[in-house]
Amino acid sequence: MKLLIKYLWLPILVFIFILSFELKYNLVGVTFILLIVQSVIGLSFSLTRSVNLLSVYFIFTLVFLNLLPWLHYSGRYIIWRSFPIFDSTYVTVNMIIILANALVFLTYRIFLKKSKQFSQREATEKNIALVKLILLLLSTFGFVLVFYLNDFSIIKLFFRGIIDEQRVVVVESSAVSLLLGLTARLTPVFCFYYAFTQLKGGVVTKSCLFLLMVLSVFPTGVARYMAAFVYIPLMLLFVPATRSATAFAAMLLISLVFIFPFLNQFRYFSEFRSLRLLPSEEFFYAAHFDAYENFASAVEGNFISHGEQLLGSLLFFVPRLIWSDKPVGSGYEMASQFGYQFKNISMPFLGEGYVNFGIVGVVLFAVLIGYSMAKLDSVFGSRVRANGKVNYSTAIYYFMIGAIFFLLRGDLMSSVAYISAGLIVALFIRWIIRFKNLLLPKNEKYSS
């Protein structure tokens, strides 16, 4: 029974999905089957460990680049394009993804074995009262800034969008507004993570920090990627059982099918009686599953920027006032060149590799993400397996588990900017606490 639960539940779920729809089993269908088998095998290998980044990668691949694209192909369904993707393009893209997945897996396995476990000692504060005060002040400041950006409207904190509502633009510059919004929302989040992992006791303080965090990032009041950023780490911190790779994979799949569609209804909220707890069949054809189509469109249209899009992503922090022709996101740029009516579309991570350097770019991006995931999992995942305890560094690692899904779906420029903002806030809070130690007399501080 244990073996059945651990290794066979995933193939069974995939088989049920395949039987539930009328899918095509021609040459394109065969390539999708090969992709699915590869993703299931890769995911099964990752489920032998604690929660890890590789499992998230193969869950994304299985859902966004395998199962649902096959469903769309079988129904000749398109999201943004004016005509269906050619069969030859499907075969080409599927072969590219198979190659990339193999490179990701091999790179991950090679560097996971070579990586050494790393144990970072977190400072244990003697002056707990001062630490609590700092965290409360920072968290309160973040919440007040979120409240300000929402025009001091409580309703806007709880609802992402309301039909026929005209929202006041508090900050004219969209870039500044985005930066302030991310910083403001994530500050209470990491303040709570720090208190939860580093401070003993302090139930009242932790409760206040938790409340400020929830109000700043209320699940129905933010985009789903932000909810994933915050509540996936929170689940891993609160519920140790979810740190099992098998349990986490199952919960992530459940979230994709049930929780995320439910939260999406608050993007254009009208009334509570219109809410649906279960997703409709139309959910599987929605625009949030456009990653494969956009990748295929880039390949079919030979959309290659020769590194320009990557440069824009790496230098996302340079304002357009200084760099007037700074690249936009790859999805947006492709949509503009191909004449799409809607331009704010995604571009998956592997697609970003193609957009920058063609097939060579896909290979480079696959090796890069395989190497990065192996390093992070080796440093942090092994420590969690060893003793089951978590500290602030582990909380930041869990943030990356929540964020990598956004990175994989893309586009690269947005995901790099958002993840960087989160990491900067996380490290800033740690730095502030440590800087406090420098201001205290030597006999007032100690470390574990």
BAMARBA-478565 format. One record per residue (C-alpha): residue in three letters; x, y, z. Coordinates in steps of 0.001 Angstrom, whole numbers, padded with zeros to 6 digits, always signed. Example, Ala and Ser with C-alpha at 12.3 -4.5 7.8 and 13.67 -1.06 7.14 Angstrom:
2
Ala+012300-004500+007800 Ser+013670-001060+007140 
//
This chain:
448
Met+000000+000000+000000 Lys+002850+002373+000809 Leu+004479+001678-002549 Leu+001128+002210-004274 Ile+000640+005556-002577 Lys+004200+006690-003140 Tyr+004834+005637-006728 Leu+001596+004722-008490 Trp-000800+007515-007498 Leu+000672+009884-010072 Pro+000484+007529-013091 Ile-003062+006632-012030 Leu-004092+010301-011925 Val-002518+010925-015337 Phe-004271+007864-016766 Ile-007627+009076-015399 Phe-007045+012482-016984 Ile-006243+010906-020365 Leu-009372+008728-020244 Ser-011546+011736-019328 Phe-010969+013542-022633 Glu-011001+012680-026309 Leu-007358+013017-027213 Lys-005643+012458-030549 Tyr-003189+009565-030829 Asn-001460+010476-034086 Leu+002230+011366-034366 Val+001762+014519-032281 Gly-000152+012493-029688 Val+002697+009983-029501 Thr+005198+012773-028796 Phe+002931+014040-026008 Ile+002805+010519-024550 Leu+006611+010389-024576 Leu+006685+013765-022815 Ile+004208+012622-020181 Val+006103+009404-019496 Gln+009326+011380-019135 Ser+007738+013906-016756 Val+006131+011188-014624 Ile+009447+009328-014348 Gly+011325+012529-013489 Leu+008738+013487-010901 Ser+008727+009980-009414 Phe+012496+010157-008866 Ser+012121+013517-007108 Leu+009413+012135-004789 Thr+011937+009920-003014 Arg+013226+012955-001092 Ser+011812+015805+000945 Val+010155+018687-000879 Asn+012512+019929-003567 Leu+012681+022224-006563 Leu+013004+019403-009102 Ser+009559+018092-008165 Val+008093+021548-008811 Tyr+009809+021651-012207 Phe+008307+018343-013343 Ile+004860+019185-011975 Phe+004926+022355-014058 Thr+006145+020456-017120 Leu+003532+017732-016708 Val+000597+020143-016405 Phe+001585+023164-018495 Leu+003754+021589-021194 Asn+002296+018044-021476 Leu-001277+017251-020477 Leu-003116+020485-021210 Pro-001291+021270-024483 Trp-002260+017776-025681 Leu-005857+018557-024741 His-005699+021885-026599 Tyr-004177+020230-029648 Ser-006829+017505-029747 Gly-009581+020124-029786 Arg-007651+022432-032155 Tyr-008016+025048-029432 Ile-005980+028254-029446 Ile-005763+031056-026895 Trp-004075+034072-028460 Arg-003297+033005-032030 Ser-005591+033502-035003 Phe-004901+029999-036396 Pro-003909+026618-034865 Ile-000322+025536-034346 Phe+001021+023339-037158 Asp+001477+019646-036412 Ser+005131+019877-037391 Thr+005601+022642-034822 Tyr+004070+020458-032103 Val+006480+017642-032926 Thr+009468+020006-032970 Val+008553+021714-029686 Asn+007882+018401-027955 Met+011268+017073-029020 Ile+012886+020268-027725 Ile+011116+019887-024368 Ile+012127+016213-024120 Leu+015762+017220-024701 Ala+015522+020060-022178 Asn+013900+017868-019518 Ala+016649+015276-019915 Leu+019318+017960-019530 Val+017608+019420-016474 Phe+017376+016020-014813 Leu+020968+014971-015632 Thr+022425+018318-014563 Tyr+020422+018224-011354 Arg+021546+014691-010490 Ile+025215+015418-011252 Phe+025459+018552-009136 Leu+023186+017280-006372 Lys+025722+014513-005690 Lys+028709+016845-005783 Ser+027175+019502-003562 Lys+028164+019495+000080 Gln+025730+020006+002886 Phe+025900+023460+004317 Ser+024720+024440+007760 Gln+024303+028103+008491 Arg+024018+029179+012097 Glu+021350+031739+012679 Ala+021897+034371+015338 Thr+019917+033862+018533 Glu+018985+037199+020017 Lys+019340+037969+023704 Asn+017412+041234+023503 Ile+014219+039606+022268 Ala+012085+042632+023100 Leu+014058+044834+020720 Val+013865+042232+017951 Lys+010099+042026+018386 Leu+009813+045798+018245 Ile+011872+045997+015041 Leu+009790+043285+013362 Leu+006511+044921+014428 Leu+007622+048341+013179 Leu+008788+046977+009821 Ser+005651+044892+009381 Thr+003376+047789+010322 Phe+005181+050060+007883 Gly+004690+047502+005107 Phe+000994+047126+005870 Val+000409+050886+005984 Leu+002130+051239+002606 Val-000084+048476+001151 Phe-003125+050236+002613 Tyr-001989+053518+001050 Leu-001438+051948-002384 Asn-004996+050586-002146 Asp-006351+054071-001510 Phe-007019+053187+002163 Ser-009859+050911+001073 Ile-010449+047802+003167 Ile-012471+046234+000338 Lys-009486+046475-002007 Leu-007369+044558+000496 Phe-009745+041610+000295 Phe-010799+041672-003366 Arg-008335+041744-006245 Gly-010867+043326-008620 Ile-014547+044213-008571 Ile-016633+044481-011731 Asp-017403+048069-012783 Glu-015066+049429-010093 Gln-012802+052342-011003 Arg-009584+052048-009014 Val-007711+055211-008099 Val-004098+055318-009303 Val-002199+056340-006176 Val+001272+056275-007781 Glu+001459+057450-011386 Ser+004576+055492-012348 Ser+003650+051843-012898 Ala+007244+050712-012237 Val+007421+052603-008941 Ser+003974+051368-007959 Leu+004979+047761-008685 Leu+008225+048096-006714 Leu+006478+049682-003750 Gly+003685+047136-003863 Leu+006026+044125-003850 Thr+008224+045567-001113 Ala+005259+046572+001022 Arg+003473+043223+000751 Leu+006535+041059+001305 Thr+007919+042979+004295 Pro+005215+041732+006722 Val+005604+038267+005223 Phe+009302+037907+005966 Cys+008920+039635+009338 Phe+006520+036862+010321 Tyr+008794+034172+008851 Tyr+011676+035523+010933 Ala+009649+035607+014138 Phe+008196+032144+013518 Thr+011558+030501+012874 Gln+013927+032480+015104 Leu+012052+033610+018199 Lys+010974+031347+021016 Gly+007653+032169+022613 Gly+006165+035576+021876 Val+002712+034310+020964 Val+001182+037812+021019 Thr+003908+039257+018792 Lys+003712+036374+016336 Ser-000081+036657+016224 Cys+000152+040382+015434 Leu+002751+039743+012738 Phe+000609+036970+011271 Leu-002417+039281+011130 Leu-000414+042033+009429 Met+000908+039501+006909 Val-002537+038155+006045 Leu-003996+041655+005672 Ser-001102+042704+003440 Val-001341+039598+001241 Phe-004928+038425+001581 Pro-005383+035392-000744 Thr-008390+036847-002595 Gly-006884+040320-002812 Val-003673+039557-004702 Ala-002592+037843-007905 Arg-002257+034071-007667 Tyr+001526+034162-008074 Met+001717+036360-004954 Ala-000518+033939-003059 Ala+001864+031134-004088 Phe+004875+033220-003001 Val+003432+033587+000503 Tyr+001182+030669+001326 Ile+003220+027782-000071 Pro+006120+028640+002310 Leu+003601+029201+005086 Met+002145+025734+004564 Leu+005613+024170+004613 Leu+006490+026008+007826 Phe+003227+025286+009647 Val+002620+021685+008520 Pro+005788+019539+008621 Ala+003951+016660+006914 Thr+003772+018712+003696 Arg+007577+018766+003516 Ser+007405+015255+002099 Ala+007883+015528-001657 Thr+004950+013190-002271 Ala+002575+015148-000036 Phe+003735+018453-001486 Ala+003344+017284-005085 Ala-000191+016069-004376 Met-001126+019347-002660 Leu+000344+021429-005473 Leu-001646+019490-008072 Ile-004793+019919-005978 Ser-004093+023633-005726 Leu-003718+023954-009493 Val-007038+022221-010111 Phe-009148+023642-007282 Ile-007610+026503-005277 Phe-006117+028622-008076 Pro-009302+028555-010200 Phe-011295+029559-007118 Leu-008957+032493-006393 Asn-009113+033585-010026 Gln-012802+034426-009561 Phe-011806+037349-007339 Arg-009993+038953-010258 Tyr-013386+040164-011506 Phe-015586+039729-008451 Ser-019292+040591-008592 Glu-021148+038751-005830 Phe-020634+035774-003511 Arg-023451+033698-004957 Ser-021686+033644-008308 Leu-018621+031922-006837 Arg-017952+028316-007852 Leu-016075+025940-005567 Leu-015336+023427-008340 Pro-013720+024384-011656 Ser-015705+024064-014854 Glu-014421+022316-017965 Glu-013632+025746-019435 Phe-010936+026080-016766 Phe-008694+023696-018713 Tyr-008858+026009-021736 Ala-008232+029264-019866 Ala-005501+031748-020696 His-003384+030848-017659 Phe-002397+027702-019595 Asp-000904+029613-022522 Ala+002742+028751-021783 Tyr+003042+025964-024367 Glu+001226+027914-027082 Asn+003515+030919-026627 Phe+006609+028708-026696 Ala+005355+027029-029861 Ser+004551+030390-031451 Ala+008110+031577-030794 Val+009518+028432-032434 Glu+007088+028554-035344 Gly+007716+032243-035974 Asn+011476+031927-035375 Phe+011284+034693-032782 Ile+014900+035039-031570 Ser+016302+038216-030008 His+019979+037105-029836 Gly+020225+037839-026119 Glu+018411+041170-026039 Gln+015537+039826-023928 Leu+017963+038246-021464 Leu+019829+041531-021128 Gly+016583+043302-020316 Ser+015774+040689-017662 Leu+019197+040930-016013 Leu+019019+044733-015995 Phe+015351+044938-014992 Phe+016215+047460-012278 Val+017407+050099-014777 Pro+014571+052636-015211 Arg+013261+053401-018675 Leu+014016+057070-018090 Ile+017688+056090-018422 Trp+017269+053224-020903 Ser+014518+054431-023204 Asp+014542+051366-025508 Lys+014805+048857-022671 Pro+013251+045527-023764 Val+009803+044584-022537 Gly+008871+041042-021478 Ser+009407+038332-024085 Gly+005711+037457-024235 Tyr+004754+041088-024707 Glu+007421+041624-027372 Met+006398+038528-029324 Ala+002712+039449-029102 Ser+003522+042924-030455 Gln+005559+041565-033367 Phe+002961+038929-034252 Gly+000036+041353-034038 Tyr-001841+039841-031103 Gln-004729+041876-029735 Phe-003748+041047-026141 Lys-000071+041482-025398 Asn+000478+040797-021699 Ile+001143+037073-022184 Ser+003571+034652-020607 Met+006673+032941-021939 Pro+007889+029781-020146 Phe+011469+029497-018954 Leu+012486+027077-021712 Gly+010772+029346-024219 Glu+012897+032223-022919 Gly+015957+030176-023791 Tyr+014711+029800-027370 Val+013710+033463-027622 Asn+017252+034512-026703 Phe+019522+032029-028462 Gly+017384+029482-030302 Ile+017955+025758-029611 Val+021317+026584-028009 Gly+019480+028874-025610 Val+017101+026091-024577 Val+020095+023869-023801 Leu+021808+026629-021805 Phe+018673+027526-019859 Ala+017964+023846-019094 Val+021470+023313-017719 Leu+021272+026579-015769 Ile+018025+025785-014002 Gly+019070+022176-013347 Tyr+022310+023391-011761 Ser+020572+026127-009721 Met+017920+023767-008380 Ala+020546+021174-007437 Lys+022590+023732-005507 Leu+019609+025112-003611 Asp+018223+021667-002822 Ser+021638+020433-001663 Val+022225+023391+000623 Phe+018780+023633+002200 Gly+016815+020473+001435 Ser+019388+018139+002992 Arg+019375+020123+006228 Val+015590+019879+006511 Arg+015760+016118+005976 Ala+018410+015733+008650 Asn+016626+017215+011666 Gly+013178+018380+010590 Lys+013779+021836+012059 Val+013534+025057+010111 Asn+015207+028417+010491 Tyr+014979+031700+008600 Ser+017260+030473+005805 Thr+014938+027519+005289 Ala+011960+029893+005137 Ile+013702+031786+002327 Tyr+014294+028455+000559 Tyr+010587+027662+000882 Phe+009884+031062-000666 Met+011938+029946-003660 Ile+009855+026762-003910 Gly+006756+028943-004144 Ala+008414+031336-006585 Ile+009948+028865-009040 Phe+006544+028008-010469 Phe+006181+031657-011495 Leu+009682+031590-012976 Leu+008895+028482-015024 Arg+005700+029982-016443 Gly+007324+033361-017096 Asp+007977+035683-018494 Leu+011601+035956-017381 Met+011722+039711-016866 Ser+008749+039792-014499 Ser+009757+036688-012562 Val+013369+037819-012095 Ala+012196+041228-010873 Tyr+009601+039810-008473 Ile+011815+037070-007044 Ser+014716+039511-006649 Ala+012440+041896-004758 Gly+011429+039090-002402 Leu+015002+038014-001747 Ile+016117+041608-001149 Val+013354+042124+001408 Ala+014194+038811+003099 Leu+017899+039599+003356 Phe+017225+043200+004415 Ile+015214+042009+007419 Arg+018012+039651+008432 Trp+020548+042462+007992 Ile+018494+044869+010124 Ile+018368+042351+012969 Arg+022094+041698+012749 Phe+022886+045397+012484 Lys+021096+045833+015791 Asn+023719+043559+017338 Leu+026451+045990+016321 Leu+024742+048734+018278 Leu+024469+046689+021466 Pro+027269+046323+023995 Lys+029227+043100+023555 Asn+027830+041622+026750 Glu+024302+042110+025448 Lys+024517+039725+022521 Tyr+025408+036154+021822 Ser+024960+033653+019034 Ser+024249+029955+018922 
//
